[in-house]
């Protein structure tokens, strides 16, 4: 699909048009285009990586993701339902998996994800509510956390998350719905426990 066809199909949204142009320039090894893409993608990629790795490894993972993107840009194609963001998150997901494997080999059995680390939800919620949501979120399974992070934190569409996780968009929507219901139950359970403890 050509750039013009992609922009036409996805609507003449200025931001999308600019992104497509930047990616085209990046594909021709334009360093300014790569810098602009890096600045645009960094906050979201870092938020995703930070939920799974400590700060230093998260930064390394984002840097490695962009290095792999530069090396593989010729493989990226604009297709219906695809996006450059989903492509980057797909790369980052593999980098994070590689980092976990490497850390497992180094440390034997340590879990690389810092459960107590403050996450992106802190920017939206404050104080006790943020702690309660973060604690409930950490009690979810890895698959639930991942689908919520990609949909809610990264802001990817169900179709884009499907490409990252290799699932159908409908399956992603169902997984998101189940994960949100489990998060609600965890929040209610956490609130009930607090009331019981304060009543003692």
HUSULWO-V315963 format. One line per field, one symbol per residue. phi: phi as a letter, one per 30 degrees, with the letter a starting at -180 (. if undefined). burial: 1 if it has 9 or more other C-alpha atoms within 8 Angstrom, else 0. Layout:
BEGIN
phi = ???
burial = ???
END
This chain:
BEGIN
phi = .deddddddcjddedddddedddddddciddddddddddddeeddddddddcbdeddddddddddddddddcedddbdbeicadddddddddedddedddddddddcibdddddddddcddddccbhddddddddddddddedddddddddcddiddddddeddchbdeddddddddddddddddddddddddddddddd
burial = 00100110000000011001111111100100110111001101111111111100111011011101110010000100011101111111101100110011000000010100001011000100011111011101000110111110110101111111001110111011011101100110010000000000
END
